[in-house]
Amino acid sequence: MAERSLIFPAAEYRGRTARLQQGMEAQGLDALLLTAAADVFYVTGFLTRFWESPARPWFVVVPRSGDPVAVIPAIGADLMGRTWMPVIRTWEAPDPFDDGISLLTETLAGLVPERGRVGLPMGLETHLRMPLADFETLRSSLAPRAFVDATACVQRVREIKSDAEIAKVREACAIGARAFARVPQFAAEGRPLDAVFRDFQVALLEAGADWVSYVAGGAGPDGYGDVISSAGPEQLARGEVLMLDTGAVKDGYFCDFDRNFAIGRATDAARRAHAALWQATEDVVKLLRPGLRACDVHRLLRDALSRHGATVSRGRLGHGLGVALTEWPSFTPRDETPLRAGMVLSLEPCCETGDGRIMVHEENLVLREDGAELLSPRAEADLPVVGR
């Protein structure tokens, strides 16, 4: 009989656990404490939107050897019991006096020697999803055991995607592409921007997304003011540029790419900006190789945009992607993370178009040993016009 497991076969999660334990061994860690949704999902396959409720903490402990242990509220026992996790310990939550802390303390004390080290992600793009007061109680109760930063231990493992993970991101990208193909059906002159956003989310769900964690965008003459805004009731006008950006989810994995559209007609400035963004992406996709650093990719994108006549916008120009909408590394001048085969990445060049407006172009890809392979279907080279 096959092992029970959700999303992937149990062997996928056992492999992840083994790679984390190799990193723990190298860092001298006796256990790894995970509290964030993406990390818990990565190790267990425990997929739920219940993380939206802040009322309960959730814990997974990975020992230096052996199987991980889930220490979770009892409400999650049935779902966690359908994952591959062999050891599940629960408490009745929320408990205002002891919300799992004594159970977690007992679990860690049984796995970590008295002067051992517990790894906890503490760096950039991590957070501690438990009350700080409870963490102080945990640390005091476990002393002289020490809590140390395990950011690199977790990130170096998570940043390399398996073929199964890459297939999930590709599927999410295909869902996004089907929704973008429907934009001409609901984006036209005179339509309120918030109605377009709602229709786009509906299109994503109808295309197969489990849920839509992120939709943003903007509209304006020759560009838009930012790329993270919620939509308002303002109506689309002829000659404006509409951008939609999505983080749709399939089986816990994200896509994250955008598309630009001209409403009714495309201005010369908008066409030029779109062409520069498209060609800069094309140029850099051909140059990507393992061994480049994140800052090198930022430089390549900046140089390509300038070469094609665009004014480069400030900020990062891409990032990692996977079980979170954005992961490390960031394509910035100061991020020296080396790129490795198996990374799933977003290229996101951005240029200024004048008067505080910008245009952004984004594609998703996986880095192979011999170069980049696109996961998002490539955008049209010419700025598409809708609502004519």
Contacts in CASP RR format, 6 or more apart in sequence:
PFRMAT RR
TARGET T0000
AUTHOR 0000-0000-0000
METHOD contacts of the structure
MODEL  1
MAERSLIFPAAEYRGRTARLQQGMEAQGLDALLLTAAADVFYVTGFLTRF
WESPARPWFVVVPRSGDPVAVIPAIGADLMGRTWMPVIRTWEAPDPFDDG
ISLLTETLAGLVPERGRVGLPMGLETHLRMPLADFETLRSSLAPRAFVDA
TACVQRVREIKSDAEIAKVREACAIGARAFARVPQFAAEGRPLDAVFRDF
QVALLEAGADWVSYVAGGAGPDGYGDVISSAGPEQLARGEVLMLDTGAVK
DGYFCDFDRNFAIGRATDAARRAHAALWQATEDVVKLLRPGLRACDVHRL
LRDALSRHGATVSRGRLGHGLGVALTEWPSFTPRDETPLRAGMVLSLEPC
CETGDGRIMVHEENLVLREDGAELLSPRAEADLPVVGR
2 9 0 8 1.000
3 9 0 8 1.000
3 10 0 8 1.000
3 84 0 8 1.000
4 10 0 8 1.000
4 81 0 8 1.000
4 82 0 8 1.000
4 83 0 8 1.000
4 84 0 8 1.000
5 12 0 8 1.000
5 13 0 8 1.000
5 45 0 8 1.000
5 83 0 8 1.000
5 84 0 8 1.000
6 45 0 8 1.000
6 46 0 8 1.000
6 47 0 8 1.000
6 82 0 8 1.000
6 83 0 8 1.000
6 84 0 8 1.000
7 45 0 8 1.000
7 47 0 8 1.000
7 251 0 8 1.000
7 252 0 8 1.000
8 45 0 8 1.000
8 164 0 8 1.000
10 84 0 8 1.000
12 162 0 8 1.000
12 164 0 8 1.000
13 43 0 8 1.000
13 44 0 8 1.000
13 45 0 8 1.000
13 83 0 8 1.000
13 84 0 8 1.000
14 84 0 8 1.000
16 42 0 8 1.000
16 43 0 8 1.000
16 157 0 8 1.000
17 43 0 8 1.000
17 62 0 8 1.000
17 66 0 8 1.000
17 67 0 8 1.000
17 68 0 8 1.000
19 157 0 8 1.000
20 32 0 8 1.000
20 43 0 8 1.000
20 62 0 8 1.000
20 153 0 8 1.000
20 154 0 8 1.000
20 157 0 8 1.000
21 62 0 8 1.000
21 63 0 8 1.000
21 64 0 8 1.000
21 65 0 8 1.000
21 66 0 8 1.000
23 29 0 8 1.000
23 153 0 8 1.000
23 156 0 8 1.000
23 157 0 8 1.000
24 30 0 8 1.000
24 31 0 8 1.000
24 32 0 8 1.000
24 62 0 8 1.000
24 64 0 8 1.000
24 119 0 8 1.000
24 150 0 8 1.000
24 153 0 8 1.000
25 64 0 8 1.000
26 153 0 8 1.000
27 119 0 8 1.000
27 148 0 8 1.000
27 150 0 8 1.000
27 152 0 8 1.000
27 153 0 8 1.000
28 64 0 8 1.000
28 117 0 8 1.000
29 64 0 8 1.000
29 117 0 8 1.000
29 118 0 8 1.000
29 119 0 8 1.000
29 148 0 8 1.000
29 150 0 8 1.000
29 153 0 8 1.000
30 63 0 8 1.000
30 64 0 8 1.000
30 111 0 8 1.000
30 112 0 8 1.000
30 113 0 8 1.000
30 116 0 8 1.000
30 117 0 8 1.000
30 118 0 8 1.000
30 145 0 8 1.000
31 61 0 8 1.000
31 62 0 8 1.000
31 63 0 8 1.000
31 64 0 8 1.000
31 108 0 8 1.000
31 111 0 8 1.000
31 112 0 8 1.000
31 118 0 8 1.000
31 119 0 8 1.000
32 61 0 8 1.000
32 62 0 8 1.000
32 118 0 8 1.000
32 119 0 8 1.000
32 120 0 8 1.000
32 150 0 8 1.000
32 153 0 8 1.000
32 154 0 8 1.000
33 59 0 8 1.000
33 60 0 8 1.000
33 61 0 8 1.000
33 108 0 8 1.000
33 118 0 8 1.000
33 119 0 8 1.000
33 120 0 8 1.000
33 147 0 8 1.000
34 40 0 8 1.000
34 43 0 8 1.000
34 59 0 8 1.000
34 60 0 8 1.000
34 61 0 8 1.000
34 62 0 8 1.000
34 121 0 8 1.000
34 154 0 8 1.000
35 57 0 8 1.000
35 58 0 8 1.000
35 59 0 8 1.000
35 120 0 8 1.000
35 128 0 8 1.000
35 129 0 8 1.000
35 130 0 8 1.000
36 121 0 8 1.000
36 126 0 8 1.000
36 127 0 8 1.000
36 128 0 8 1.000
36 129 0 8 1.000
37 51 0 8 1.000
37 58 0 8 1.000
37 129 0 8 1.000
38 158 0 8 1.000
38 323 0 8 1.000
38 324 0 8 1.000
39 60 0 8 1.000
39 121 0 8 1.000
39 154 0 8 1.000
39 158 0 8 1.000
40 46 0 8 1.000
40 58 0 8 1.000
40 60 0 8 1.000
41 47 0 8 1.000
41 252 0 8 1.000
41 323 0 8 1.000
42 158 0 8 1.000
42 323 0 8 1.000
43 60 0 8 1.000
43 62 0 8 1.000
43 68 0 8 1.000
44 60 0 8 1.000
44 68 0 8 1.000
44 70 0 8 1.000
44 80 0 8 1.000
44 83 0 8 1.000
44 84 0 8 1.000
44 85 0 8 1.000
45 83 0 8 1.000
45 84 0 8 1.000
46 70 0 8 1.000
46 79 0 8 1.000
46 80 0 8 1.000
46 83 0 8 1.000
46 85 0 8 1.000
47 251 0 8 1.000
47 252 0 8 1.000
48 76 0 8 1.000
48 79 0 8 1.000
49 211 0 8 1.000
50 75 0 8 1.000
50 76 0 8 1.000
51 58 0 8 1.000
55 93 0 8 1.000
55 94 0 8 1.000
56 73 0 8 1.000
56 75 0 8 1.000
56 93 0 8 1.000
56 94 0 8 1.000
56 99 0 8 1.000
57 73 0 8 1.000
57 93 0 8 1.000
57 99 0 8 1.000
57 100 0 8 1.000
57 129 0 8 1.000
57 130 0 8 1.000
57 131 0 8 1.000
57 134 0 8 1.000
58 70 0 8 1.000
58 72 0 8 1.000
58 73 0 8 1.000
58 129 0 8 1.000
59 70 0 8 1.000
59 71 0 8 1.000
59 72 0 8 1.000
59 100 0 8 1.000
59 104 0 8 1.000
59 130 0 8 1.000
60 68 0 8 1.000
60 69 0 8 1.000
60 70 0 8 1.000
60 71 0 8 1.000
61 68 0 8 1.000
61 69 0 8 1.000
61 71 0 8 1.000
61 104 0 8 1.000
61 107 0 8 1.000
61 108 0 8 1.000
61 111 0 8 1.000
62 68 0 8 1.000
63 69 0 8 1.000
63 111 0 8 1.000
63 112 0 8 1.000
67 85 0 8 1.000
67 86 0 8 1.000
67 87 0 8 1.000
68 85 0 8 1.000
68 87 0 8 1.000
69 85 0 8 1.000
69 87 0 8 1.000
69 88 0 8 1.000
69 89 0 8 1.000
69 107 0 8 1.000
69 111 0 8 1.000
70 80 0 8 1.000
70 85 0 8 1.000
70 87 0 8 1.000
70 88 0 8 1.000
70 89 0 8 1.000
71 89 0 8 1.000
71 90 0 8 1.000
71 91 0 8 1.000
71 100 0 8 1.000
71 103 0 8 1.000
71 104 0 8 1.000
71 107 0 8 1.000
72 80 0 8 1.000
72 88 0 8 1.000
72 89 0 8 1.000
72 90 0 8 1.000
73 90 0 8 1.000
73 91 0 8 1.000
73 92 0 8 1.000
73 93 0 8 1.000
73 94 0 8 1.000
74 90 0 8 1.000
74 91 0 8 1.000
74 92 0 8 1.000
74 93 0 8 1.000
75 93 0 8 1.000
76 90 0 8 1.000
77 88 0 8 1.000
77 90 0 8 1.000
80 88 0 8 1.000
81 88 0 8 1.000
89 103 0 8 1.000
89 107 0 8 1.000
90 103 0 8 1.000
91 98 0 8 1.000
91 99 0 8 1.000
91 100 0 8 1.000
91 103 0 8 1.000
93 99 0 8 1.000
93 100 0 8 1.000
99 131 0 8 1.000
99 134 0 8 1.000
101 134 0 8 1.000
101 137 0 8 1.000
101 138 0 8 1.000
101 141 0 8 1.000
104 138 0 8 1.000
105 138 0 8 1.000
105 141 0 8 1.000
105 142 0 8 1.000
108 118 0 8 1.000
108 138 0 8 1.000
108 142 0 8 1.000
108 145 0 8 1.000
109 142 0 8 1.000
109 145 0 8 1.000
112 118 0 8 1.000
112 142 0 8 1.000
112 145 0 8 1.000
113 145 0 8 1.000
114 144 0 8 1.000
114 145 0 8 1.000
115 144 0 8 1.000
115 145 0 8 1.000
115 146 0 8 1.000
116 145 0 8 1.000
116 146 0 8 1.000
117 145 0 8 1.000
117 146 0 8 1.000
117 147 0 8 1.000
117 148 0 8 1.000
118 142 0 8 1.000
118 145 0 8 1.000
118 146 0 8 1.000
118 147 0 8 1.000
118 148 0 8 1.000
119 147 0 8 1.000
119 148 0 8 1.000
119 149 0 8 1.000
119 150 0 8 1.000
119 153 0 8 1.000
120 128 0 8 1.000
120 147 0 8 1.000
120 148 0 8 1.000
120 149 0 8 1.000
120 150 0 8 1.000
121 149 0 8 1.000
121 150 0 8 1.000
121 151 0 8 1.000
121 154 0 8 1.000
121 155 0 8 1.000
122 128 0 8 1.000
122 149 0 8 1.000
122 150 0 8 1.000
122 151 0 8 1.000
123 149 0 8 1.000
123 151 0 8 1.000
124 151 0 8 1.000
124 328 0 8 1.000
125 155 0 8 1.000
125 326 0 8 1.000
125 327 0 8 1.000
125 328 0 8 1.000
126 151 0 8 1.000
126 154 0 8 1.000
128 135 0 8 1.000
139 147 0 8 1.000
155 328 0 8 1.000
158 323 0 8 1.000
158 327 0 8 1.000
159 320 0 8 1.000
159 327 0 8 1.000
159 328 0 8 1.000
159 329 0 8 1.000
159 340 0 8 1.000
159 343 0 8 1.000
160 340 0 8 1.000
160 341 0 8 1.000
160 342 0 8 1.000
160 343 0 8 1.000
161 169 0 8 1.000
161 322 0 8 1.000
161 342 0 8 1.000
161 343 0 8 1.000
161 344 0 8 1.000
161 366 0 8 1.000
165 253 0 8 1.000
165 322 0 8 1.000
165 344 0 8 1.000
166 342 0 8 1.000
166 344 0 8 1.000
166 366 0 8 1.000
166 375 0 8 1.000
168 250 0 8 1.000
168 251 0 8 1.000
168 252 0 8 1.000
168 253 0 8 1.000
169 253 0 8 1.000
169 254 0 8 1.000
169 255 0 8 1.000
169 321 0 8 1.000
169 322 0 8 1.000
169 344 0 8 1.000
169 364 0 8 1.000
169 366 0 8 1.000
169 375 0 8 1.000
170 375 0 8 1.000
171 250 0 8 1.000
171 251 0 8 1.000
171 253 0 8 1.000
172 209 0 8 1.000
172 247 0 8 1.000
172 248 0 8 1.000
172 249 0 8 1.000
172 250 0 8 1.000
172 253 0 8 1.000
172 254 0 8 1.000
172 255 0 8 1.000
173 255 0 8 1.000
173 257 0 8 1.000
173 364 0 8 1.000
173 375 0 8 1.000
173 376 0 8 1.000
173 377 0 8 1.000
174 377 0 8 1.000
175 204 0 8 1.000
175 207 0 8 1.000
175 208 0 8 1.000
175 209 0 8 1.000
175 248 0 8 1.000
175 250 0 8 1.000
175 255 0 8 1.000
176 204 0 8 1.000
176 207 0 8 1.000
176 209 0 8 1.000
176 246 0 8 1.000
176 248 0 8 1.000
176 255 0 8 1.000
176 257 0 8 1.000
176 376 0 8 1.000
177 376 0 8 1.000
177 377 0 8 1.000
178 203 0 8 1.000
178 207 0 8 1.000
178 208 0 8 1.000
179 200 0 8 1.000
179 203 0 8 1.000
179 204 0 8 1.000
179 206 0 8 1.000
179 207 0 8 1.000
179 209 0 8 1.000
179 246 0 8 1.000
179 248 0 8 1.000
180 244 0 8 1.000
180 259 0 8 1.000
182 203 0 8 1.000
182 207 0 8 1.000
183 196 0 8 1.000
183 200 0 8 1.000
183 203 0 8 1.000
183 242 0 8 1.000
183 244 0 8 1.000
183 259 0 8 1.000
183 261 0 8 1.000
183 386 0 8 1.000
184 261 0 8 1.000
184 384 0 8 1.000
184 386 0 8 1.000
184 387 0 8 1.000
185 199 0 8 1.000
186 195 0 8 1.000
186 196 0 8 1.000
186 199 0 8 1.000
186 200 0 8 1.000
186 203 0 8 1.000
187 196 0 8 1.000
187 236 0 8 1.000
187 242 0 8 1.000
187 261 0 8 1.000
187 263 0 8 1.000
187 386 0 8 1.000
187 387 0 8 1.000
188 236 0 8 1.000
188 263 0 8 1.000
188 264 0 8 1.000
188 386 0 8 1.000
188 387 0 8 1.000
189 235 0 8 1.000
189 236 0 8 1.000
189 237 0 8 1.000
189 238 0 8 1.000
189 263 0 8 1.000
189 264 0 8 1.000
189 387 0 8 1.000
190 235 0 8 1.000
190 236 0 8 1.000
190 237 0 8 1.000
191 235 0 8 1.000
191 236 0 8 1.000
192 231 0 8 1.000
192 232 0 8 1.000
192 233 0 8 1.000
192 234 0 8 1.000
192 235 0 8 1.000
192 236 0 8 1.000
193 218 0 8 1.000
193 219 0 8 1.000
193 231 0 8 1.000
193 232 0 8 1.000
193 233 0 8 1.000
193 234 0 8 1.000
193 235 0 8 1.000
193 236 0 8 1.000
193 242 0 8 1.000
194 230 0 8 1.000
194 231 0 8 1.000
194 232 0 8 1.000
194 233 0 8 1.000
196 231 0 8 1.000
196 236 0 8 1.000
196 242 0 8 1.000
196 244 0 8 1.000
197 215 0 8 1.000
197 217 0 8 1.000
197 230 0 8 1.000
197 231 0 8 1.000
197 244 0 8 1.000
200 215 0 8 1.000
200 244 0 8 1.000
200 246 0 8 1.000
201 212 0 8 1.000
201 215 0 8 1.000
204 212 0 8 1.000
204 215 0 8 1.000
204 246 0 8 1.000
204 248 0 8 1.000
205 211 0 8 1.000
205 212 0 8 1.000
208 250 0 8 1.000
209 248 0 8 1.000
209 249 0 8 1.000
209 250 0 8 1.000
210 249 0 8 1.000
210 250 0 8 1.000
210 251 0 8 1.000
210 252 0 8 1.000
211 248 0 8 1.000
211 249 0 8 1.000
212 246 0 8 1.000
212 247 0 8 1.000
212 248 0 8 1.000
212 249 0 8 1.000
213 247 0 8 1.000
213 248 0 8 1.000
213 249 0 8 1.000
213 254 0 8 1.000
213 325 0 8 1.000
214 245 0 8 1.000
214 246 0 8 1.000
214 247 0 8 1.000
214 248 0 8 1.000
214 256 0 8 1.000
214 325 0 8 1.000
215 244 0 8 1.000
215 245 0 8 1.000
215 246 0 8 1.000
215 247 0 8 1.000
216 227 0 8 1.000
216 228 0 8 1.000
216 229 0 8 1.000
216 230 0 8 1.000
216 245 0 8 1.000
217 224 0 8 1.000
217 227 0 8 1.000
217 228 0 8 1.000
217 229 0 8 1.000
217 231 0 8 1.000
217 243 0 8 1.000
217 244 0 8 1.000
217 245 0 8 1.000
217 258 0 8 1.000
218 224 0 8 1.000
218 225 0 8 1.000
218 226 0 8 1.000
218 227 0 8 1.000
218 229 0 8 1.000
218 231 0 8 1.000
218 242 0 8 1.000
218 243 0 8 1.000
218 244 0 8 1.000
219 234 0 8 1.000
219 236 0 8 1.000
219 240 0 8 1.000
219 241 0 8 1.000
219 242 0 8 1.000
219 243 0 8 1.000
219 263 0 8 1.000
220 237 0 8 1.000
220 240 0 8 1.000
220 241 0 8 1.000
220 242 0 8 1.000
220 357 0 8 1.000
221 237 0 8 1.000
221 239 0 8 1.000
221 240 0 8 1.000
221 241 0 8 1.000
221 267 0 8 1.000
221 357 0 8 1.000
222 241 0 8 1.000
222 267 0 8 1.000
222 269 0 8 1.000
222 270 0 8 1.000
222 273 0 8 1.000
222 353 0 8 1.000
222 354 0 8 1.000
222 357 0 8 1.000
222 359 0 8 1.000
223 240 0 8 1.000
223 241 0 8 1.000
223 243 0 8 1.000
223 270 0 8 1.000
223 273 0 8 1.000
223 353 0 8 1.000
223 357 0 8 1.000
223 358 0 8 1.000
223 359 0 8 1.000
224 241 0 8 1.000
224 243 0 8 1.000
224 357 0 8 1.000
224 358 0 8 1.000
224 359 0 8 1.000
225 356 0 8 1.000
225 357 0 8 1.000
225 358 0 8 1.000
226 358 0 8 1.000
227 243 0 8 1.000
227 245 0 8 1.000
227 258 0 8 1.000
227 350 0 8 1.000
227 358 0 8 1.000
227 360 0 8 1.000
236 242 0 8 1.000
236 263 0 8 1.000
237 263 0 8 1.000
238 263 0 8 1.000
238 264 0 8 1.000
238 265 0 8 1.000
239 262 0 8 1.000
239 263 0 8 1.000
239 264 0 8 1.000
239 265 0 8 1.000
239 266 0 8 1.000
239 267 0 8 1.000
239 270 0 8 1.000
240 262 0 8 1.000
240 263 0 8 1.000
241 260 0 8 1.000
241 261 0 8 1.000
241 262 0 8 1.000
241 263 0 8 1.000
241 270 0 8 1.000
241 359 0 8 1.000
241 383 0 8 1.000
242 260 0 8 1.000
242 261 0 8 1.000
242 262 0 8 1.000
242 263 0 8 1.000
242 386 0 8 1.000
243 258 0 8 1.000
243 259 0 8 1.000
243 260 0 8 1.000
243 261 0 8 1.000
243 359 0 8 1.000
243 360 0 8 1.000
244 258 0 8 1.000
244 259 0 8 1.000
244 261 0 8 1.000
245 256 0 8 1.000
245 257 0 8 1.000
245 258 0 8 1.000
245 360 0 8 1.000
245 362 0 8 1.000
246 255 0 8 1.000
246 256 0 8 1.000
246 257 0 8 1.000
246 258 0 8 1.000
247 254 0 8 1.000
247 255 0 8 1.000
247 256 0 8 1.000
247 325 0 8 1.000
248 254 0 8 1.000
248 255 0 8 1.000
252 323 0 8 1.000
253 322 0 8 1.000
253 323 0 8 1.000
254 321 0 8 1.000
254 322 0 8 1.000
254 323 0 8 1.000
254 324 0 8 1.000
254 325 0 8 1.000
255 321 0 8 1.000
255 364 0 8 1.000
255 375 0 8 1.000
255 376 0 8 1.000
256 321 0 8 1.000
256 325 0 8 1.000
256 326 0 8 1.000
256 346 0 8 1.000
256 362 0 8 1.000
256 364 0 8 1.000
257 346 0 8 1.000
257 362 0 8 1.000
257 363 0 8 1.000
257 364 0 8 1.000
257 376 0 8 1.000
258 360 0 8 1.000
258 361 0 8 1.000
258 362 0 8 1.000
259 379 0 8 1.000
259 384 0 8 1.000
260 270 0 8 1.000
260 274 0 8 1.000
260 359 0 8 1.000
260 360 0 8 1.000
260 361 0 8 1.000
260 379 0 8 1.000
260 383 0 8 1.000
260 384 0 8 1.000
261 383 0 8 1.000
261 384 0 8 1.000
261 385 0 8 1.000
261 386 0 8 1.000
262 270 0 8 1.000
262 271 0 8 1.000
262 383 0 8 1.000
262 384 0 8 1.000
262 385 0 8 1.000
262 386 0 8 1.000
263 385 0 8 1.000
263 386 0 8 1.000
263 387 0 8 1.000
264 385 0 8 1.000
264 386 0 8 1.000
264 387 0 8 1.000
264 388 0 8 1.000
265 385 0 8 1.000
265 388 0 8 1.000
266 274 0 8 1.000
266 383 0 8 1.000
266 385 0 8 1.000
269 353 0 8 1.000
270 353 0 8 1.000
270 359 0 8 1.000
270 383 0 8 1.000
271 382 0 8 1.000
271 383 0 8 1.000
272 309 0 8 1.000
272 310 0 8 1.000
273 310 0 8 1.000
273 351 0 8 1.000
273 353 0 8 1.000
273 359 0 8 1.000
274 359 0 8 1.000
274 361 0 8 1.000
274 382 0 8 1.000
274 383 0 8 1.000
275 308 0 8 1.000
275 381 0 8 1.000
275 382 0 8 1.000
275 383 0 8 1.000
276 305 0 8 1.000
276 308 0 8 1.000
276 309 0 8 1.000
276 310 0 8 1.000
276 351 0 8 1.000
277 305 0 8 1.000
277 310 0 8 1.000
277 349 0 8 1.000
277 350 0 8 1.000
277 351 0 8 1.000
277 359 0 8 1.000
277 360 0 8 1.000
277 361 0 8 1.000
278 361 0 8 1.000
278 379 0 8 1.000
278 381 0 8 1.000
279 304 0 8 1.000
279 308 0 8 1.000
279 381 0 8 1.000
280 301 0 8 1.000
280 304 0 8 1.000
280 305 0 8 1.000
280 307 0 8 1.000
280 308 0 8 1.000
280 310 0 8 1.000
280 349 0 8 1.000
280 361 0 8 1.000
281 301 0 8 1.000
281 347 0 8 1.000
281 349 0 8 1.000
281 361 0 8 1.000
281 363 0 8 1.000
283 300 0 8 1.000
283 304 0 8 1.000
283 307 0 8 1.000
284 297 0 8 1.000
284 300 0 8 1.000
284 301 0 8 1.000
284 304 0 8 1.000
284 347 0 8 1.000
284 349 0 8 1.000
285 347 0 8 1.000
285 363 0 8 1.000
285 365 0 8 1.000
285 372 0 8 1.000
285 374 0 8 1.000
286 372 0 8 1.000
287 300 0 8 1.000
288 297 0 8 1.000
288 339 0 8 1.000
288 365 0 8 1.000
288 367 0 8 1.000
288 371 0 8 1.000
288 372 0 8 1.000
289 339 0 8 1.000
289 367 0 8 1.000
289 370 0 8 1.000
289 371 0 8 1.000
290 338 0 8 1.000
290 339 0 8 1.000
290 340 0 8 1.000
290 341 0 8 1.000
290 367 0 8 1.000
290 369 0 8 1.000
290 371 0 8 1.000
291 338 0 8 1.000
291 339 0 8 1.000
291 340 0 8 1.000
292 300 0 8 1.000
292 338 0 8 1.000
292 339 0 8 1.000
293 335 0 8 1.000
293 336 0 8 1.000
293 337 0 8 1.000
293 338 0 8 1.000
293 339 0 8 1.000
294 329 0 8 1.000
294 330 0 8 1.000
294 331 0 8 1.000
294 332 0 8 1.000
294 335 0 8 1.000
294 336 0 8 1.000
294 337 0 8 1.000
294 339 0 8 1.000
295 331 0 8 1.000
295 332 0 8 1.000
295 333 0 8 1.000
295 334 0 8 1.000
295 335 0 8 1.000
295 336 0 8 1.000
297 317 0 8 1.000
297 318 0 8 1.000
297 331 0 8 1.000
297 339 0 8 1.000
297 347 0 8 1.000
298 316 0 8 1.000
298 317 0 8 1.000
298 331 0 8 1.000
298 332 0 8 1.000
298 333 0 8 1.000
298 335 0 8 1.000
299 333 0 8 1.000
301 312 0 8 1.000
301 317 0 8 1.000
301 331 0 8 1.000
301 347 0 8 1.000
301 349 0 8 1.000
302 312 0 8 1.000
302 317 0 8 1.000
304 349 0 8 1.000
305 311 0 8 1.000
305 312 0 8 1.000
305 349 0 8 1.000
305 351 0 8 1.000
306 312 0 8 1.000
310 351 0 8 1.000
310 352 0 8 1.000
311 351 0 8 1.000
311 352 0 8 1.000
311 353 0 8 1.000
311 354 0 8 1.000
312 349 0 8 1.000
312 350 0 8 1.000
312 351 0 8 1.000
312 352 0 8 1.000
313 350 0 8 1.000
313 351 0 8 1.000
313 352 0 8 1.000
313 358 0 8 1.000
313 360 0 8 1.000
315 332 0 8 1.000
315 350 0 8 1.000
316 330 0 8 1.000
316 331 0 8 1.000
316 332 0 8 1.000
316 348 0 8 1.000
317 331 0 8 1.000
317 332 0 8 1.000
317 347 0 8 1.000
317 348 0 8 1.000
317 349 0 8 1.000
317 350 0 8 1.000
318 330 0 8 1.000
318 331 0 8 1.000
318 345 0 8 1.000
318 346 0 8 1.000
318 347 0 8 1.000
318 348 0 8 1.000
318 362 0 8 1.000
319 326 0 8 1.000
319 327 0 8 1.000
319 328 0 8 1.000
319 329 0 8 1.000
319 330 0 8 1.000
319 331 0 8 1.000
319 345 0 8 1.000
319 346 0 8 1.000
319 348 0 8 1.000
320 326 0 8 1.000
320 327 0 8 1.000
320 328 0 8 1.000
320 329 0 8 1.000
320 330 0 8 1.000
320 343 0 8 1.000
320 344 0 8 1.000
320 345 0 8 1.000
320 346 0 8 1.000
321 327 0 8 1.000
321 344 0 8 1.000
321 345 0 8 1.000
321 346 0 8 1.000
321 364 0 8 1.000
322 344 0 8 1.000
326 346 0 8 1.000
328 335 0 8 1.000
328 337 0 8 1.000
329 335 0 8 1.000
329 337 0 8 1.000
329 339 0 8 1.000
331 347 0 8 1.000
331 348 0 8 1.000
339 345 0 8 1.000
339 367 0 8 1.000
340 367 0 8 1.000
341 367 0 8 1.000
341 368 0 8 1.000
341 369 0 8 1.000
342 366 0 8 1.000
342 367 0 8 1.000
342 368 0 8 1.000
343 366 0 8 1.000
343 367 0 8 1.000
344 364 0 8 1.000
344 365 0 8 1.000
344 366 0 8 1.000
344 367 0 8 1.000
344 375 0 8 1.000
345 364 0 8 1.000
345 365 0 8 1.000
345 366 0 8 1.000
345 367 0 8 1.000
345 372 0 8 1.000
346 362 0 8 1.000
346 363 0 8 1.000
346 364 0 8 1.000
346 365 0 8 1.000
347 362 0 8 1.000
347 363 0 8 1.000
347 365 0 8 1.000
348 360 0 8 1.000
348 361 0 8 1.000
348 362 0 8 1.000
349 360 0 8 1.000
349 361 0 8 1.000
350 358 0 8 1.000
350 359 0 8 1.000
350 360 0 8 1.000
350 361 0 8 1.000
351 358 0 8 1.000
351 359 0 8 1.000
352 358 0 8 1.000
353 359 0 8 1.000
361 379 0 8 1.000
362 376 0 8 1.000
363 374 0 8 1.000
363 376 0 8 1.000
363 378 0 8 1.000
363 379 0 8 1.000
364 374 0 8 1.000
364 375 0 8 1.000
364 376 0 8 1.000
365 372 0 8 1.000
365 373 0 8 1.000
365 374 0 8 1.000
365 375 0 8 1.000
365 376 0 8 1.000
366 372 0 8 1.000
366 373 0 8 1.000
366 375 0 8 1.000
367 373 0 8 1.000
END
